[in-house]
């Protein structure tokens, strides 16, 4: 009777292959963790520096900062109001508008 096994590798060779794959995966994981820590550290430094610069600018020019904040709030409020009007126009029937335009 013929041998029904399809693998010609020995169990020792399979074990060696698995061990090499595990070592490669562990090495790749360690590299990824190290690079991620470096990236996060640089990002934290950059964000901290940006926040400190913004705080210093606000302390140096408080009136201008208040004006910028008020302008940004007005822009957001205006956009929200415009969006709500557009959405409410879609919800109402267009027949009443068409009557007003004709009349």
N, C-alpha and C positions, 0 to 999 in steps of 0.2 A: 504494500500500500504506500502511496506517495505521501510526502510530508505536506500537511495542510497549512503550515505557517507561511505567512506572506512576508514577514520581516526576516532579514538575514542578519540583523544586528544582534549582538549578544546583550544580555541584561546589564552587564558591566558597561558596555558602550552607551546604552540608553541612560544609565545612571550618570555617566560622565557628561552626556549631552544636557541632561536636566540640570546638573550642577553648574555647568557653564552658562546656561540660560539664566539661572537664578543669580549668579554672580554679575552677569551683564545687566540684568534688571536692577539689582541693588545699586550698582555703580551709577546707572542712569538716574535712579531716584535720588541718590545722594547729590549728584550734580544739579539736578533740577531744584532740590531744596536749597542748596547753596546759592544758586543764581536767583531764586525767588527771594531769599532773605536779603541779598544784596540789592535787588530791585526795590523791595519794600523799604529798606533803609534809606535809599536815595530819594524815594518818593516822599517819605516822611520828612526828610531834611528840606526838600523843596517846598512842601506844603507849609512847614513851620516857618520858613523864610518868607513865603508869600503872605502868610497871616501876620507876621511881625511887621512887614512892610505896609500892609493895609492898615494896621492899627496905628502905626506911626503917622501915616498920611492923614488918617481921620483926626488924630490928636493935633496935627499941625494945621489942618484946614477943616475945622468942625462945621462951619457954615456951608462950605462947598459939599462936604460929605452929606449933610442933611438935605441939601438941594438935590444931589444925585439920588439919594434914597427916596425922596418924595417923587422925583421924576420917574424912577423905576416903578414905584408903587402905582403911580398914575397910569403908566403904560400897561401894567398888568391889569389894573382895574378896567381900563378902557378896552383892552382886548377881551376880557371876560364879559363885559357888558355887550360888546359887539357880537361875540359868539352867542350869548344868550338871546339877543335879538334875532340873529339869523336862525337859531334853532326854533324860537317861538314863531317866526314867520313860516317856517316849514310845517309846523303843527297846525296852524290855522288854515281855514279853507281859503282858497284863492278866489272863490266866487265873490266874496265881499270886496276884495281888492279890485276885481275886474269891474264891479258895479261902480266903485268910486272913480275909477279911471274913465269909464264911459260917461258918467254923469257930470 
